[in-house]
Amino acid sequence: MRLAKLAVASVSPTVGAVTSNVDRLIEVAVAMGQASVTIGAFPEQAIGGYPPEDLVQWRGFLDGQRRELDRFASETAAFSTVYVLGLAVSVGGQLFNCAALVHRGAIVGLVPKEKLPTYNVFYEGRTFSRGGPGLALDAGGVPLGDYLFTFDFGDVAVEVCEDAWSPDGPMRRRCYSGAEIVVNVSASPYRMGIDSTRREMLATRAADNQAVLLYANAVGGQDGLIYDGGGFIFQNGRLVFEAPRFEKGWWSSVVDLDRTRRLRMENTTWRSDCEAFRLQRENVPAVRVLAPTADRSQLTYPSPDGGSFFLPASRGPAADPRERALDDLFEALALGVKSYYEKTGAFKSLGIALSGGRDSMLTLLVAWRASQLIDGGATILTFYMPSRHSQPETRHAAQALADELGVSLKTISIDEATDREVAAATEMLGGQPLTELTRQNVQARVRGQRMWNWANSSGALFLQTGDMSEKAVGYTTIGGDLEGALSVIANVPKTVVVALLERLERRFGFKGVTATLGTDPGPELADAQVAEHELMPFPVLDACLHLYAGEKMSPGEVGLALKALFPEMAPAGLEKCARRFTALFSQSIYKWVQSPLSLHVGSLDLDRERALQMPVVQKNEWH
């Protein structure tokens, strides 16, 4: 037996907070060292925070990271644990996203990321240089490049996040060169369903390369990104350990490295590929570390999960995948609000304009969960601002949920203020009456202005409540319901909003949610206003959003797909919906580029700075 104790840490660094980030890393590293961990892995950019974006252009930011890496090495020198953690490093005119390997007070080496994602929410190719085979640089006396590391327990390779997402990544050549353990430091953001994709992909890499894969992921939010943690240890494709998601902490498990060596000897396909690689003399050089590593003499052979070497462990009743996805979404949104609130350090409470409609009720529930996660809790204050068009059903729903959550709800009418604004605008128009749409927007703007004025004086984080579907087609008011400091559900489609409310109703039995779901969705800016009558059925709207903005179909293709998806509806009506959606979507980009910072929870996001980069000025002649 050749046993090794491997540990993964999920931490939540803040971009730029290099000192406090490393304080936390040292705290965890000391605990790992005291527990005789062989290798302890921390996330990508754990020192400087991720994503640093253009902050890496400040030399002082890079110097601060190197200074704190030196401090980490110095303050963990008493322990024999091998630590791997991420930071940004500059050499000459190049800047690298690196994994640093630290042992016994020394920075043994720096290995740069090779696969730089520059898609969706990632922009690494804009600032970072790529590592690659044969790269060998000097980073202030520390080797930076394509290296393995040889210890008394075996050979180790380190890599960064996206390097594992390609079958042609550096893991292959490093394992053929002798690495038995691959440590991947990652900051992989949450997206709905990503956890299963991530798990399967990493299991495949560990199997393809017949290696032990130790994967550490960040947890917590940074701006609009949310990291769900959930580290892994795989051995030759088999899951050995999975850390809990959405939790800070560190966890460890013991593996027998002789098992990896034996499986490599058995696997003729892997051996043949390895032979061909080595005959080409492309071996990755190894840095030999002579200092002894953590004592492994007291480690015991790992017992099988569930007690049987031949049967999988019993997991109890399988959770419904849809409900599990909705539960994860709820937790991710709450974690995003919590991290934004705590990391900015600028707010004293959470504030919501509560209408009793679906969107604001879901935002309140997310805030309620976030307040449970925030250190010391957070007060939530809500405001119901009715007009002459508000319905008693939504008012009842808002009050019921506020009471159930123990949240303050103040009612302040907007009728008088709306009348004054309508009169003032009419005077500005020389007595010409306002359009009906403008009259409706005045109400939304009065509410938005009041929330800003209140938040400005109270120090509250004003949460914007609009959903993705209505945002996509401009069913929002600039200066009104589009206002807020943080947009909580702006990337959650309306059908998912409803599904999540239904799930929360089942989980918690809130009567306020039941009351909300019993009403027709609408902004209540005019009498008997129903959103689906003014737009289109929300399932159709969300299908258009997916097909046009997600799948990049033309309007004609969207219409054809809708006919297959909704055979019960009139084909001509569906074609009209497709044309209307695409026209509204293009015309509304100028609105949603002005919306607040939003939380990212899917592969399609309406955020020009992060995901879907659309020109504001465009024509649809190509349609």
C-alpha positions in Angstrom: 0.0 0.0 0.0 1.1 3.6 -0.7 -1.5 5.6 1.1 -2.0 9.4 0.7 -4.4 11.7 2.5 -5.9 14.2 0.0 -7.9 17.3 1.0 -10.1 19.8 -0.9 -11.0 23.2 0.4 -13.9 25.3 -0.7 -13.3 28.9 0.2 -14.9 32.2 -0.9 -12.2 34.8 -1.8 -13.0 38.4 -2.6 -11.3 40.0 -5.6 -8.5 42.3 -4.3 -8.7 41.2 -0.7 -5.4 39.5 -0.9 -4.5 39.8 2.8 -7.9 38.6 4.3 -8.1 35.9 1.6 -4.8 34.5 2.6 -5.6 34.8 6.3 -8.4 32.3 5.6 -6.2 30.1 3.5 -3.6 29.9 6.2 -6.3 29.0 8.8 -7.4 26.1 6.7 -3.9 25.1 5.7 -2.8 24.9 9.4 -5.8 22.7 10.1 -4.8 20.4 7.2 -1.2 20.3 8.4 -2.3 19.4 11.9 -4.3 16.6 10.4 -1.3 15.3 8.5 -2.9 15.9 5.1 -0.6 14.8 2.3 -1.9 17.2 -0.4 -4.3 20.1 0.3 -5.9 21.8 -2.7 -7.5 25.3 -2.7 -9.4 27.0 -5.6 -8.2 28.9 -8.6 -7.1 32.5 -7.9 -7.7 31.9 -4.2 -5.3 34.7 -3.3 -6.4 37.5 -5.5 -10.0 36.4 -6.1 -11.7 35.4 -9.4 -12.5 36.8 -11.9 -10.0 39.7 -11.4 -10.8 41.1 -14.9 -8.8 44.2 -15.7 -7.6 44.6 -12.1 -4.7 42.4 -13.2 -3.4 45.4 -15.1 -2.4 47.0 -11.8 1.1 46.0 -10.9 0.4 46.5 -7.3 -2.4 43.9 -7.4 0.0 41.3 -8.8 2.8 42.3 -6.4 0.3 41.9 -3.5 -0.6 38.4 -4.6 3.1 37.3 -4.7 3.7 38.9 -1.3 0.8 37.0 0.2 1.9 33.8 -1.4 5.3 34.3 0.3 3.4 34.8 3.6 1.4 31.7 3.0 4.5 29.7 2.5 6.2 31.2 5.5 3.3 30.6 7.9 2.8 27.0 6.8 6.5 26.1 6.8 6.1 24.0 10.0 3.9 21.5 8.2 4.8 18.8 5.7 1.6 19.1 3.8 1.9 19.9 0.1 -0.4 22.8 -0.7 -1.7 23.9 -4.1 -3.4 27.2 -4.6 -4.2 29.7 -7.4 -2.9 33.2 -8.1 -2.0 35.6 -11.0 1.7 35.8 -11.8 3.5 38.1 -14.2 6.8 37.4 -15.9 8.1 40.1 -18.2 5.3 41.2 -20.4 3.2 38.1 -19.8 0.6 37.4 -17.2 -0.4 33.9 -16.2 -3.2 32.3 -14.3 -1.2 29.9 -12.2 -1.4 27.1 -9.7 1.3 27.4 -7.1 2.7 24.4 -5.3 4.0 25.2 -1.8 5.8 22.8 0.6 7.7 23.3 3.8 7.9 27.1 3.4 9.1 27.0 -0.2 7.2 27.9 -3.4 8.3 24.8 -5.3 6.8 25.8 -8.7 4.2 27.7 -10.6 2.2 26.0 -13.4 0.2 28.3 -15.7 -3.3 27.6 -17.1 -3.3 26.5 -20.8 -7.0 26.5 -21.8 -8.1 30.1 -21.3 -11.9 30.4 -21.6 -13.1 33.4 -23.5 -16.8 32.6 -23.9 -20.0 33.1 -22.0 -19.0 34.7 -18.7 -15.3 34.3 -19.1 -12.7 36.8 -20.6 -9.4 35.3 -19.7 -7.9 35.4 -23.2 -8.1 39.2 -23.0 -5.6 39.5 -20.2 -3.8 36.2 -19.5 -1.1 34.4 -21.6 -1.3 30.6 -22.1 0.9 28.0 -20.7 2.0 25.1 -22.9 4.3 22.2 -23.5 7.9 23.0 -22.8 7.3 26.4 -21.2 10.0 27.2 -18.7 10.3 30.6 -17.2 11.8 32.1 -14.1 9.3 33.9 -11.9 11.4 35.6 -9.3 13.5 32.6 -8.6 10.6 30.1 -8.9 10.3 27.9 -11.9 7.1 28.7 -13.9 6.1 26.4 -16.7 5.2 22.8 -17.7 6.4 20.7 -14.8 5.7 17.7 -12.7 6.6 17.5 -9.0 8.2 14.3 -7.5 7.7 13.7 -3.7 8.5 10.8 -1.5 4.9 9.5 -2.0 4.7 9.8 -5.8 4.5 12.2 -8.7 2.1 15.1 -8.8 0.8 17.4 -11.6 -1.1 20.6 -11.0 -3.4 22.5 -13.4 -6.1 25.2 -13.4 -9.8 24.8 -14.0 -10.5 24.8 -17.8 -7.4 22.6 -18.4 -9.6 19.7 -17.3 -12.5 20.6 -19.6 -10.6 19.5 -22.7 -9.6 15.9 -23.4 -6.5 17.4 -25.1 -5.5 19.3 -22.0 -2.2 19.1 -20.1 -3.4 16.2 -17.9 -2.7 13.7 -20.7 1.0 14.5 -21.3 1.7 14.9 -17.6 0.1 11.6 -16.7 2.0 9.9 -19.6 5.1 11.5 -18.1 4.5 9.8 -14.8 2.1 11.9 -12.8 -0.2 9.7 -10.6 -2.1 12.6 -8.9 -3.5 15.6 -10.8 -4.6 18.5 -8.7 -7.0 20.9 -10.4 -7.7 24.2 -8.7 -10.9 25.7 -10.0 -13.4 28.5 -9.9 -16.2 27.0 -11.9 -19.4 29.0 -11.7 -22.8 27.6 -10.9 -25.2 27.1 -13.8 -28.3 25.1 -13.6 -27.4 21.4 -14.2 -23.6 22.1 -14.3 -22.9 19.9 -11.2 -23.7 16.6 -13.0 -21.9 17.7 -16.2 -18.8 18.7 -14.1 -18.9 15.4 -12.2 -19.1 13.2 -15.3 -16.4 15.2 -17.1 -14.0 14.9 -14.3 -14.7 11.2 -13.8 -13.9 10.8 -17.5 -10.6 12.7 -17.3 -9.5 10.5 -14.3 -10.5 7.4 -16.2 -8.9 8.5 -19.5 -5.6 9.3 -17.8 -5.7 6.5 -15.2 -5.0 8.9 -12.5 -6.1 10.3 -9.1 -7.8 13.6 -9.8 -8.1 16.0 -6.8 -10.4 18.9 -7.7 -11.1 22.0 -5.5 -13.7 24.5 -6.4 -14.5 28.0 -5.1 -17.8 28.7 -3.2 -19.7 31.9 -2.8 -20.4 34.9 -5.1 -18.3 37.5 -6.8 -20.3 40.3 -8.5 -22.9 38.4 -10.5 -21.1 35.0 -10.6 -22.0 32.3 -8.1 -19.6 29.4 -7.2 -21.2 26.3 -5.8 -18.1 24.6 -4.4 -18.3 20.8 -4.4 -14.8 19.4 -4.7 -14.1 15.8 -5.8 -11.5 13.0 -5.5 -11.6 10.5 -8.4 -9.3 7.5 -8.7 -9.0 6.1 -12.2 -12.5 7.2 -12.9 -14.1 6.0 -9.7 -15.6 8.6 -7.4 -13.8 8.4 -4.0 -15.1 11.5 -2.4 -17.5 14.4 -3.1 -17.6 17.5 -1.0 -20.9 19.2 -0.2 -21.9 22.0 -2.5 -22.7 25.6 -1.4 -20.6 25.1 1.8 -17.3 26.6 2.9 -14.9 24.1 4.5 -12.4 21.4 3.8 -12.7 17.7 3.6 -10.3 14.8 3.1 -10.1 11.2 2.1 -7.4 8.5 1.8 -6.4 6.8 -1.4 -4.0 4.0 -2.2 -1.7 5.2 -5.0 -0.6 1.6 -5.6 -4.1 1.0 -6.9 -3.6 3.6 -9.6 -0.2 2.1 -10.5 -1.7 -1.4 -10.7 -4.6 -0.3 -12.9 -2.2 1.4 -15.2 -0.3 -1.8 -15.6 -3.5 -3.7 -16.3 -4.9 -1.2 -18.8 -3.2 -2.2 -22.1 -4.8 0.7 -24.0 -3.4 3.3 -21.6 0.0 1.6 -21.6 0.1 1.5 -25.4 -0.7 5.2 -25.6 1.8 6.0 -22.9 4.5 4.0 -24.8 3.8 5.9 -28.0 4.0 9.2 -26.1 7.3 8.4 -24.5 8.9 7.1 -27.7 8.4 10.6 -29.1 10.5 11.9 -26.1 8.0 14.6 -25.1 8.2 13.9 -21.4 7.2 16.7 -19.1 10.2 17.5 -16.8 9.9 16.9 -13.1 11.0 19.0 -10.2 12.2 16.7 -7.4 11.3 17.8 -3.9 13.6 16.2 -1.3 12.0 17.5 1.9 9.8 14.9 3.5 6.0 15.2 3.3 3.4 14.6 5.9 3.6 11.4 8.0 1.5 8.7 6.4 2.4 5.9 8.8 -0.9 6.2 10.7 -3.1 6.2 7.7 -5.4 3.2 7.3 -6.7 1.6 4.2 -9.9 3.3 3.0 -13.0 1.3 3.7 -15.5 1.1 0.8 -18.4 3.5 0.8 -21.4 1.6 2.1 -19.3 -1.2 3.5 -19.1 -3.4 0.4 -16.3 -3.7 -2.2 -18.8 -5.1 -4.7 -22.0 -3.1 -4.3 -22.6 0.7 -4.4 -23.7 2.5 -1.2 -27.4 2.9 -0.6 -28.4 6.5 -1.1 -32.0 6.2 0.0 -34.9 7.4 -2.2 -33.6 9.2 -5.3 -34.5 12.9 -5.4 -36.6 14.1 -8.3 -34.0 15.8 -10.7 -36.4 18.7 -11.4 -36.9 19.4 -7.7 -33.2 19.0 -7.0 -32.4 21.5 -9.8 -35.0 24.0 -8.3 -33.6 23.5 -4.8 -30.1 24.2 -6.1 -31.3 27.3 -8.0 -32.9 28.7 -4.8 -29.7 28.0 -2.8 -27.5 29.6 -5.5 -29.6 32.8 -5.7 -29.5 33.1 -2.0 -25.7 32.6 -1.9 -25.3 35.2 -4.6 -27.3 37.8 -2.5 -25.4 36.8 0.7 -22.0 37.2 -0.9 -22.8 40.5 -2.6 -24.2 41.9 0.7 -21.2 40.7 2.8 -18.4 41.3 0.4 -19.3 44.9 -0.5 -19.7 45.8 3.1 -21.8 48.8 2.0 -25.3 47.8 3.3 -27.2 47.5 6.5 -30.4 45.7 5.4 -32.2 44.3 2.4 -35.1 46.1 0.8 -37.8 45.0 -1.7 -40.8 46.7 -3.4 -43.3 43.9 -2.8 -46.3 43.9 -5.2 -47.7 40.5 -4.3 -46.8 39.2 -7.8 -44.7 36.2 -8.6 -41.4 38.0 -9.2 -41.3 40.1 -6.1 -42.5 37.2 -4.0 -39.7 35.0 -5.2 -37.2 37.7 -4.7 -38.5 38.1 -1.1 -38.1 34.3 -0.5 -34.5 34.4 -1.9 -33.7 37.4 0.4 -35.2 35.5 3.3 -32.9 32.5 2.6 -29.9 34.9 2.1 -30.6 36.5 5.5 -30.2 33.1 7.1 -26.8 32.6 5.4 -25.5 36.1 6.1 -23.2 36.2 9.2 -25.2 37.8 11.9 -28.3 37.8 9.7 -29.8 40.8 7.8 -33.0 42.7 8.3 -35.5 42.6 5.4 -37.8 45.6 4.8 -40.6 45.5 2.2 -42.9 48.1 0.8 -46.3 47.7 -0.8 -47.1 50.7 -2.9 -50.6 50.3 -4.3 -52.3 52.4 -6.9 -56.0 52.6 -7.9 -55.3 49.6 -10.2 -53.9 47.3 -7.5 -56.0 44.2 -6.7 -56.9 43.1 -3.2 -55.7 39.5 -4.0 -52.1 40.6 -4.5 -52.2 42.8 -1.5 -53.4 39.9 0.6 -50.7 37.7 -0.8 -48.0 40.2 -0.1 -49.1 40.7 3.5 -49.6 36.9 4.1 -46.0 36.0 3.0 -44.5 39.0 4.9 -46.3 37.8 8.0 -45.2 34.2 7.5 -41.5 35.3 7.1 -41.7 37.8 9.9 -40.7 40.6 7.6 -41.7 44.2 7.9 -44.3 45.4 5.3 -45.3 49.1 5.0 -48.1 50.2 2.7 -47.7 53.6 1.1 -50.1 54.6 -1.8 -48.7 56.1 -5.0 -51.9 57.6 -6.4 -51.3 61.2 -5.2 -47.7 61.2 -6.4 -48.7 59.6 -9.7 -51.4 62.3 -10.3 -48.8 65.0 -9.7 -46.3 63.5 -12.1 -49.0 63.1 -14.8 -50.0 66.7 -14.4 -46.4 67.9 -14.6 -45.6 65.9 -17.6 -48.9 67.1 -19.3 -47.8 70.6 -18.7 -44.4 69.9 -20.2 -46.2 68.6 -23.3 -48.1 71.8 -23.6 -51.4 70.3 -22.4 -51.2 67.3 -24.7 -52.2 64.2 -22.7 -49.8 61.4 -21.9 -50.0 58.2 -23.8 -51.5 55.2 -21.9 -48.1 53.5 -21.8 -46.5 56.6 -20.3 -49.2 56.9 -17.7 -48.5 53.3 -16.7 -44.7 53.9 -16.6 -45.2 56.9 -14.3 -46.5 54.6 -11.7 -43.5 52.3 -12.0 -41.1 55.3 -11.8 -42.7 56.7 -8.7 -42.2 53.3 -7.0 -38.6 53.0 -8.2 -37.7 56.6 -7.1 -39.2 56.0 -3.7 -37.2 52.8 -3.2 -34.0 54.5 -4.2 -34.7 57.5 -1.9 -35.4 55.1 1.0 -32.4 52.9 0.3 -30.1 56.0 -0.1 -31.0 57.1 3.4 -31.4 53.8 5.2 -28.2 52.1 3.7 -30.3 49.2 2.4 -29.4 46.9 -0.5 -32.3 47.6 -2.9 -33.1 44.3 -4.7 -34.6 44.5 -8.2 -37.3 42.0 -8.8 -37.7 41.6 -12.6 -37.5 38.3 -14.4 -35.6 37.3 -17.5 -38.6 36.8 -19.8 -40.1 40.2 -19.3 -36.7 41.8 -19.4 -36.0 40.2 -22.8 -39.0 41.8 -24.4 -38.8 45.2 -22.7 -41.9 44.6 -20.5 -40.2 46.8 -17.9 -39.8 50.5 -17.2 -36.5 52.3 -17.2 -36.4 54.3 -14.0 -39.2 52.1 -12.6 -39.3 48.4 -12.0 -35.9 48.0 -13.8 -34.3 49.9 -10.9 -32.3 48.4 -8.1 -28.8 47.8 -6.8 -28.7 44.0 -7.5 -31.0 42.1 -9.8 -31.8 38.8 -8.2 -33.9 36.8 -10.8 -33.1 38.8 -13.9 -31.7 35.6 -15.5 -34.5 33.3 -14.4 -37.2 32.8 -17.0 -40.8 33.3 -16.0 -41.7 29.6 -16.3 -38.8 28.8 -14.0 -40.0 31.6 -11.6 -43.4 29.9 -11.4 -41.9 26.4 -11.0 -39.6 27.6 -8.2 -42.5 29.2 -6.4 -44.5 26.0 -6.7 -41.5 24.0 -5.3 -41.1 26.4 -2.4 -44.9 26.1 -1.7 -44.4 22.4 -1.5 -41.3 22.7 0.7 -42.5 25.3 3.2 -46.3 25.5 2.8 -46.4 29.3 2.6 -49.9 30.5 2.2 -48.7 33.8 0.7 -47.1 31.8 -2.2 -50.3 29.9 -2.7 -52.3 33.2 -2.8 -49.9 34.6 -5.4 -50.0 31.6 -7.6 -53.8 31.9 -7.6 -53.7 35.4 -9.3 -53.2 36.3 -12.9 -49.6 37.6 -13.5 -49.5 41.3 -14.4 -48.0 44.6 -13.5 -51.3 46.2 -12.2 -50.6 49.5 -14.0 -54.0 49.4 -15.5 -57.3 47.8 -14.7 -57.5 44.0 -15.2 -54.0 43.9 -16.7 -52.8 40.4 -17.6 -49.2 40.1 -18.8 -49.8 37.0 -21.0 -52.6 38.8 -22.8 -50.4 41.8 -23.5 -47.4 39.6 -24.5 -48.0 35.9 -25.2 -48.4 32.8 -23.1 -45.2 32.6 -20.9 -44.3 29.0 -22.1 -44.3 30.3 -25.7 -42.4 33.4 -24.7 -39.7 31.3 -22.9 -39.5 28.9 -25.8 -38.9 31.9 -28.1 -36.2 33.2 -25.7 -34.4 29.9 -25.7 -34.7 29.3 -29.5 -33.8 32.8 -30.6 -31.3 34.1 -28.0 -30.0 30.7 -26.9 -30.0 28.5 -30.0 -29.5 31.5 -32.3 -32.4 30.5 -34.7 -33.9 32.9 -37.2 -37.5 34.0 -36.7 -38.7 31.6 -39.3 -36.9 28.7 -37.6 -38.4 29.8 -34.3 -41.9 29.7 -35.8 -41.3 26.2 -37.1 -40.0 25.0 -33.8 -43.0 26.5 -31.9 -45.4 24.6 -34.1 -43.7 21.3 -33.1 -43.6 22.4 -29.4 -47.2 23.6 -29.1 -49.3 21.6 -31.5 -52.5 22.5 -29.7 -52.1 26.2 -30.7 -52.9 27.8 -34.0 -49.9 27.8 -36.4 -50.5 31.3 -37.6 -50.6 32.6 -34.0 -47.3 30.9 -33.2 -45.7 32.5 -36.3 -46.9 35.8 -35.0 -45.5 35.1 -31.6 -42.1 34.3 -33.2 -42.0 37.5 -35.2 -43.2 39.6 -32.3 -40.7 38.2 -29.9 -37.7 38.7 -32.2 -38.8 42.3 -32.9 -39.3 43.1 -29.2 -36.1 41.5 -28.2 -34.0 43.6 -30.6 -35.8 46.8 -29.7 -35.4 46.2 -26.0 -31.6 45.7 -25.8 -31.2 49.4 -25.0 -33.3 48.8 -21.9 -31.6 45.7 -20.4 -28.1 47.0 -20.9 -29.1 49.7 -18.4 -30.4 47.2 -15.8 -28.5 46.5 -12.5 -25.8 43.9 -12.0 -27.6 40.5 -12.1 -26.9 37.0 -10.8 -25.9 34.5 -13.4 -27.5 31.1 -13.0 -27.8 29.7 -16.6 -25.9 29.3 -19.9 -28.1 32.1 -21.3 -27.9 35.4 -19.5 -29.1 38.9 -20.5 -26.0 40.8 -19.4 -24.0 42.6 -22.0 -20.9 42.7 -19.8 -21.0 39.1 -19.0 -22.8 36.8 -21.3 -24.9 37.7 -24.3 -23.0 40.6 -26.0 -25.5 42.2 -28.3 -25.1 45.5 -30.2 -27.6 48.0 -28.8 -28.1 49.6 -32.2 -29.1 47.0 -34.8 -31.5 46.3 -37.6 -33.3 43.0 -38.3 -33.0 43.2 -42.1 -31.2 39.9 -42.1 -34.4 38.3 -40.8 
